[in-house]
Amino acid sequence: MESPNDLLEAMVRPFGFRCHGETQSGYYYSCGEAIFPFWLLAQFEGGKLFLYGRIRTYNLAGCRTDLHDWIGTVWAACLRVLNVNSVELVDEEGFVSSEEIYGRFLLFGQPPKGWFSIEQDKTEIQRVFSGSACAAAIVTQIWCSSGVTENDEFDYNAKSLSPQLFSAFRCRPDHRRVLFGKRSKRISYFRNCAADVSFTDFRECQAWGEVWHFFQAPIKGTFGESEDAILIRSGKIRNVIWKRTQRKIVQLIQRISPTRCDGIRLVPCDSHLIGLTSAGICSARIVSGAASYAKEFDSLRRQHVKNTQFLNQDTQFEWSPSIRPARFEEFVLDILNGIPEVCRAKAMGHCNEADGGRDIVADVRRSFLRGASYGEKDSPNQDFSIIVQCKVGRRNVGKSVVTDVHDTVDQYGVHGFLLVVYPGATRRLIEYVEAIRAKKLFWIDFWTRTELEARLRGNPNLPLRYPDIIKVVASQEIK
């Protein structure tokens, strides 16, 4: 019976990778004629494969921070441009100084988190090795063209280093948290360790022109823009490019080598924003992975709803004279799920079932509970559960059909109660809700036709799915 590592090696052999032995870190794979510091390591545990990259050089003079930096950056950029993975680059500190990048780990962030199943994730595993083989070829091309050898030295006091690098970073050569120099007389390197921003100058490397041509291909995906960031969605990969970091990298590159903005390719990964240009490669550490994307996407959605409500404030609706209760409940459920402050909402049984008056349960953000004057210590990002009860009639809904509100809230241990009535509520029902609200035992509110229409103005496509309930009849700009 073949071992998991034998299965893995057979799977990735077509991409030029071979297993070259086993260490305490796991089985290590290198790619054909690729340079020696470029590995993929495989660890097997409980039928799962944990895969990660490692960059580490040996027997070269100096701290080799420059090599570990640009090799990892090229690898990460290549995987992201090919939409294979958005990785996290983790630096291994040196023995002499914490500023030294003694080695680098490349952790696969998204779509997979580094853990794979040999049987179920064959395609994803092969994509990682295929993309890494492409990166290895690029790194080897630069390495050989630049004349890097085992006898190579990194000149910390390279007088031939472009003065533009110093002025671009706005740092003095004697600054204690600046690292700079030249390798093999062709690769200039400058790093502001305090800001964790670096630039590797490949203008004297003949192969860089071809490499730059490869990276000019745009990232495939869909793009959105919020006030603070550009959102990128490529298949299962989610990233943001923070505009502040974007400006910093573009300005830095333009100070080093006057370049138009469209001559700079920005590539995000989970831990860095990478800027590629005909002069070289720039890297800035910044959190820009799936969590940042989700947070900014939520902010963008809120902004969109507000703007849509403003643009459609004069939209008028025509309601059906006869609305079925079950259909009305579906309608309200869709409205709730389109509100940014609602995390999730789901129906709890048919409206004609004996469900204790519990039509919909929704998990909402604190910001949804407007008017609540209790629980102020709760986090604004905390989720709260509420019961949503829907009532529809030909006339305003009265108190007689809304009962046991206290018992319903207590029974299900929720934070509040929302009553949605169409077309409106009678005076007795309003007084009943206000009396409960005054006691401040739990959050309570009610929506009528007015509130429903306000929500629909922020979601103008929803009425198209419910022509048996509502139609858009007019939308005029304010004169």
C-alpha positions as a printed Julia matrix, in Angstrom:
479×3 Matrix{Float64}:
   0.0    0.0     0.0
   1.36   3.39   -1.0
   2.14   5.9     1.72
   0.5    9.37    1.65
   3.81  10.88    0.6
   4.13   8.42   -2.3
   0.65   9.43   -3.46
   1.57  13.11   -3.19
   4.81  12.7    -5.13
   3.03  10.86   -7.94
   0.44  13.64   -8.02
   2.94  16.52   -8.34
   5.67  14.87  -10.41
   4.19  16.23  -13.69
   4.93  19.76  -12.42
   8.63  19.04  -11.9
   8.57  18.59   -8.13
  10.42  15.76   -6.39
  10.6   14.72   -2.76
  14.22  15.14   -1.64
  14.0   13.74    1.84
  12.43  14.03    5.24
  13.27  16.28    8.18
  11.58  17.09   11.47
   9.58  19.68    9.51
   8.2   17.06    7.13
   8.9   15.96    3.56
  10.5   18.68    1.45
   9.92  19.13   -2.27
  11.96  21.15   -4.75
  11.31  21.84   -8.4
  13.69  20.43  -11.01
  16.39  22.97  -11.76
  14.97  25.49   -9.29
  17.32  27.32   -6.98
  18.1   25.53   -3.72
  16.33  27.8    -1.18
  12.88  27.24   -2.69
  10.88  24.4    -1.06
   7.4   23.14   -0.43
   7.09  21.15    2.79
   4.45  18.48    3.39
   3.33  17.22    6.8
   0.85  14.36    7.14
  -1.42  14.1    10.14
  -4.61  12.07   10.59
  -5.19  11.57    6.88
  -4.66  15.27    6.18
  -1.83  17.06    4.42
  -0.48  20.36    5.72
   1.42  22.16    2.98
   3.52  25.3     3.25
   6.45  27.03    1.57
   9.91  27.69    2.96
  12.64  30.04    1.76
  16.05  29.68    3.34
  19.54  30.24    1.88
  22.81  28.72    3.05
  26.52  29.41    2.64
  26.05  32.93    1.28
  27.68  35.99    2.78
  25.64  38.5     4.73
  22.25  38.2     6.34
  20.57  37.4     2.99
  17.47  39.4     3.95
  17.28  40.7     0.39
  17.07  37.21   -1.1
  14.47  35.94    1.35
  12.41  39.08    0.8
  12.21  39.23   -2.98
  12.02  35.45   -3.5
   9.02  35.22   -1.15
   7.43  38.29   -2.71
   7.79  36.95   -6.25
   6.39  33.57   -5.15
   3.37  35.19   -3.45
   2.71  37.52   -6.4
   2.9   34.67   -8.9
   0.37  32.53   -6.99
  -2.03  35.47   -6.65
  -1.78  36.57  -10.29
  -2.58  33.0   -11.32
  -5.49  32.99   -8.81
  -4.04  29.92   -7.1
  -3.86  31.28   -3.56
  -3.58  34.41   -1.48
  -0.74  33.63    0.92
   0.62  34.98    4.17
   4.36  35.64    4.34
   5.82  35.01    7.8
   9.36  36.19    8.54
  11.82  34.19   10.62
  13.95  36.59   12.68
  17.73  36.43   12.53
  20.15  35.69   15.35
  22.08  38.94   15.06
  19.16  41.32   14.65
  15.37  41.07   14.73
  15.4   43.17   11.54
  17.06  40.34    9.65
  14.77  38.1     7.59
  16.65  34.9     8.4
  14.1   32.8     6.53
  10.55  33.02    5.26
   7.52  30.8     5.48
   4.79  30.98    2.89
   1.45  29.94    4.44
  -1.46  29.22    2.12
  -4.33  31.42    3.23
  -7.23  31.19    0.8
  -9.06  29.43   -0.64
  -7.49  26.49    1.3
  -5.9   27.16    4.67
  -2.93  24.88    4.15
  -4.74  21.68    5.16
  -5.64  19.39    2.26
  -7.08  15.96    1.73
  -5.02  13.85   -0.68
  -8.19  12.2    -1.99
 -10.6   15.15   -2.14
  -8.34  18.15   -2.86
  -6.22  16.77   -5.7
  -7.0   19.69   -8.03
  -6.16  22.35   -5.41
  -2.91  20.58   -4.46
  -1.85  20.37   -8.09
  -2.69  24.04   -8.61
  -0.43  24.99   -5.69
   2.47  22.95   -7.1
   1.83  24.14  -10.67
   1.78  27.8    -9.58
   4.87  27.26   -7.43
   6.67  25.68  -10.38
   5.96  28.84  -12.38
   7.29  30.97   -9.51
  10.39  28.76   -9.21
  11.14  29.24  -12.9
  10.82  33.03  -12.54
  13.04  33.12   -9.44
  15.65  30.9   -11.16
  15.59  33.16  -14.21
  16.28  36.25  -12.08
  18.86  34.41   -9.97
  20.9   33.25  -12.93
  20.58  36.48  -14.91
  21.8   38.47  -11.9
  24.81  36.24  -11.4
  24.02  35.2    -7.83
  26.38  32.41   -6.71
  27.38  30.62   -3.5
  30.43  32.9    -3.32
  28.24  35.95   -3.68
  28.39  38.83   -1.2
  25.93  41.5    -0.21
  27.67  44.89   -0.21
  26.15  46.87    2.66
  27.99  50.03    1.67
  27.48  49.93   -2.07
  28.51  53.34   -3.32
  26.95  52.48   -6.66
  23.53  52.21   -5.04
  21.12  54.63   -6.65
  20.69  57.78   -4.54
  17.06  57.72   -5.66
  16.49  54.8    -3.27
  17.53  56.89   -0.27
  15.5   59.9    -1.32
  12.5   57.73   -2.23
  12.37  56.14    1.22
  13.2   59.49    2.8
  15.7   57.81    5.1
  19.3   58.65    5.86
  21.93  55.97    5.19
  22.83  55.94    8.9
  19.27  55.33   10.06
  19.42  52.39   12.47
  16.29  50.68   11.07
  17.24  50.85    7.41
  18.86  47.99    5.53
  20.33  48.5     2.08
  22.99  47.21   -0.26
  23.77  45.51   -3.53
  24.09  41.84   -4.43
  26.15  40.43   -7.31
  26.62  44.04   -8.47
  23.22  43.89  -10.16
  20.44  43.7    -7.57
  19.98  46.82   -5.44
  17.92  46.42   -2.28
  16.5   48.91    0.19
  14.27  48.19    3.19
  12.74  50.44    5.8
  12.49  47.9     8.62
  10.38  50.16   10.83
   7.62  50.47    8.22
   8.3   46.98    6.79
   8.42  48.36    3.26
  11.07  47.26    0.78
  12.09  47.74   -2.84
  14.27  45.4    -4.91
  15.73  47.13   -7.95
  16.1   44.79  -10.93
  16.92  47.39  -13.6
  20.4   45.89  -14.03
  18.97  42.35  -14.3
  18.48  41.51  -17.98
  15.78  38.9   -17.26
  13.51  41.3   -15.37
  11.96  42.71  -18.56
  10.52  39.3   -19.42
   9.42  38.75  -15.82
   7.73  42.15  -15.75
   5.87  41.25  -18.94
   4.46  38.16  -17.17
   3.19  40.22  -14.23
   1.52  42.8   -16.46
  -1.43  40.44  -16.89
  -4.28  41.82  -14.73
  -5.75  39.82  -11.88
  -8.94  38.11  -13.0
 -12.02  38.77  -10.92
 -14.62  41.35  -10.03
 -13.81  44.64   -8.33
 -15.67  46.96   -6.0
 -14.66  50.23   -4.39
 -15.44  51.65   -0.99
 -14.27  54.93    0.49
 -11.11  53.34    1.94
 -10.35  50.32   -0.23
 -10.64  48.43   -3.5
 -12.27  45.03   -3.08
 -11.18  42.09   -5.25
 -13.08  38.83   -5.63
 -11.35  36.1    -7.66
 -13.25  32.83   -7.43
 -12.92  31.82   -3.77
 -10.17  34.37   -3.07
 -11.06  37.65   -1.37
  -8.66  40.59   -0.94
  -8.69  44.32   -0.34
  -6.21  46.93   -1.48
  -6.24  49.73    1.07
  -6.09  53.04   -0.78
  -3.72  54.57    1.76
  -1.19  51.75    1.22
  -1.78  51.9    -2.53
  -0.88  55.59   -2.6
   2.21  54.95   -0.48
   3.53  52.22   -2.79
   2.73  54.13   -6.0
   4.42  57.28   -4.71
   7.45  55.3    -3.55
   7.86  53.59   -6.94
   7.39  56.87   -8.81
  10.12  58.5    -6.69
  12.5   55.63   -7.48
  11.66  55.47  -11.18
   9.28  57.99  -12.77
   6.44  55.74  -13.87
   2.85  56.34  -14.83
   0.28  54.79  -12.49
  -0.88  52.4   -15.22
   2.69  51.11  -15.4
   2.47  49.76  -11.85
   0.81  46.4   -11.19
  -0.56  46.04   -7.66
  -0.97  42.48   -6.37
  -2.5   41.84   -2.92
  -1.99  38.77   -0.77
  -3.15  38.08    2.78
  -0.17  39.78    4.44
   1.31  42.16    1.86
   0.54  44.56   -0.94
   3.03  44.0    -3.76
   3.82  46.62   -6.38
   5.49  45.48   -9.59
   7.02  47.82  -12.15
   9.58  47.75  -14.93
  12.17  48.92  -12.37
  11.61  46.19   -9.78
   9.33  44.96   -7.03
   8.0   46.73   -3.94
   6.47  45.07   -0.89
   4.56  46.53    2.07
   3.19  44.51    4.96
  -0.54  45.04    5.39
  -3.48  42.86    6.43
  -5.63  42.44    3.34
  -7.12  38.96    3.42
 -10.61  37.48    3.69
 -11.42  38.98    7.12
 -10.54  42.49    5.93
 -12.55  41.9     2.77
 -15.62  40.8     4.73
 -15.46  43.86    6.98
 -15.04  46.28    4.08
 -17.71  44.48    2.02
 -20.18  44.97    4.87
 -19.26  48.67    5.02
 -19.7   48.99    1.26
 -23.09  47.29    1.41
 -24.28  49.7     4.11
 -23.1   52.64    2.02
 -24.88  51.23   -1.03
 -28.18  50.86    0.85
 -27.98  54.43    2.12
 -27.26  55.82   -1.33
 -29.96  53.69   -2.93
 -32.51  54.9    -0.38
 -31.53  58.48   -1.14
 -31.73  58.03   -4.91
 -35.09  56.27   -4.68
 -36.69  58.45   -2.01
 -39.49  59.49   -4.39
 -40.33  55.96   -5.5
 -44.02  55.14   -5.0
 -45.6   51.69   -4.64
 -48.94  50.09   -5.32
 -49.98  47.31   -2.93
 -52.26  44.39   -3.73
 -55.72  44.62   -2.06
 -55.43  40.96   -1.07
 -52.17  39.63    0.37
 -51.79  36.04    1.52
 -50.2   35.75    5.02
 -47.71  33.05    3.96
 -46.57  35.11    1.01
 -46.29  38.24    3.17
 -44.02  36.36    5.55
 -41.71  35.37    2.66
 -41.71  39.01    1.56
 -40.68  40.26    5.02
 -38.01  37.54    5.28
 -36.42  38.74    2.02
 -36.52  42.36    3.21
 -34.74  41.4     6.45
 -32.03  39.44    4.65
 -31.31  42.47    2.47
 -30.57  44.74    5.44
 -26.83  45.09    6.27
 -27.51  45.09   10.03
 -29.22  41.7     9.79
 -26.69  38.86    9.9
 -29.23  36.15    9.07
 -32.97  35.59    9.19
 -34.95  32.4     8.71
 -38.59  31.34    8.83
 -39.66  29.18   11.76
 -42.53  27.07   10.45
 -45.52  27.88    8.26
 -47.57  30.89    9.24
 -50.64  28.68    9.8
 -48.81  26.28   12.12
 -49.04  26.49   15.89
 -45.62  28.12   16.26
 -46.38  30.26   19.29
 -46.49  33.46   17.24
 -42.94  32.89   16.11
 -42.83  33.57   12.36
 -39.17  34.57   11.79
 -36.06  34.56   13.96
 -33.29  36.99   13.04
 -29.76  37.62   14.3
 -29.08  41.35   14.1
 -26.33  43.82   14.92
 -26.6   46.27   17.78
 -27.12  49.09   15.26
 -30.39  47.45   14.15
 -31.88  47.91   17.64
 -32.43  51.63   17.33
 -33.93  53.33   20.32
 -32.77  50.72   22.85
 -31.55  52.43   26.01
 -30.31  49.37   27.88
 -27.41  46.96   27.5
 -25.05  49.83   26.63
 -22.02  47.69   27.57
 -22.77  45.3    24.73
 -20.36  45.41   21.83
 -21.67  47.21   18.71
 -20.59  44.17   16.67
 -22.36  41.65   18.89
 -25.23  39.66   17.4
 -28.67  39.72   19.03
 -31.58  37.37   18.33
 -35.05  38.76   17.85
 -38.44  37.28   17.01
 -40.21  38.81   14.01
 -43.97  38.33   13.87
 -45.87  39.18   10.67
 -49.55  40.16   10.56
 -51.49  41.25    7.48
 -55.11  42.35    7.05
 -57.42  44.43    4.88
 -57.49  47.08    7.63
 -55.07  48.14   10.33
 -54.03  45.25   12.57
 -55.47  45.41   16.08
 -54.35  44.39   19.55
 -56.58  41.31   19.57
 -54.37  39.41   17.1
 -51.09  40.18   18.91
 -50.83  38.32   22.18
 -48.26  36.77   24.5
 -45.36  38.99   23.44
 -43.68  38.65   26.86
 -44.11  34.88   26.92
 -42.72  34.52   23.38
 -39.58  36.51   24.19
 -39.04  34.63   27.47
 -39.73  31.22   25.95
 -37.11  31.54   23.22
 -34.58  33.59   25.2
 -34.26  36.28   22.56
 -33.26  39.89   22.97
 -36.25  41.51   21.35
 -39.46  41.43   19.36
 -40.3   43.05   16.01
 -43.9   43.23   14.86
 -44.46  43.75   11.12
 -48.06  44.7    10.28
 -49.78  45.66    7.04
 -51.24  48.1     6.29
 -50.85  49.63    9.76
 -51.51  49.29   13.48
 -54.55  50.45   15.46
 -54.16  52.94   18.29
 -54.67  50.19   20.89
 -51.87  48.09   19.36
 -49.51  51.07   19.25
 -50.24  51.86   22.9
 -49.62  48.2    23.79
 -46.19  48.22   22.1
 -45.27  51.58   23.69
 -46.23  50.3    27.15
 -43.88  47.32   26.76
 -41.11  49.55   25.45
 -41.45  51.87   28.45
 -40.67  48.99   30.83
 -37.32  48.39   29.07
 -37.44  44.66   29.73
 -36.47  43.88   26.15
 -36.25  45.64   22.81
 -39.52  45.98   20.88
 -40.53  47.82   17.74
 -43.13  47.63   14.98
 -43.12  48.25   11.24
 -46.06  49.31    9.12
 -46.46  50.03    5.43
 -44.36  53.19    5.85
 -41.31  51.35    7.25
 -41.64  48.57    4.69
 -41.62  51.05    1.81
 -38.56  52.8     3.28
 -36.71  49.46    3.31
 -37.82  48.71   -0.25
 -36.31  52.0    -1.47
 -32.95  50.6    -0.37
 -33.63  47.34   -2.22
 -35.44  48.38   -5.44
 -35.16  44.96   -7.13
 -37.08  43.12   -4.42
 -40.61  44.18   -5.59
 -39.89  42.5    -8.93
 -39.96  39.14   -7.14
 -43.31  39.84   -5.47
 -45.66  41.25   -8.17
 -48.6   39.64   -6.33
 -47.87  41.89   -3.32
 -46.4   45.15   -4.57
 -45.5   47.09   -7.72
 -43.36  50.16   -8.38
 -45.61  52.78   -9.96
 -43.53  55.98   -9.94
 -40.02  57.25   -9.34
 -39.41  60.95   -9.98
 -36.44  63.1    -9.19
 -37.05  65.95   -6.76
 -37.46  69.19   -8.68
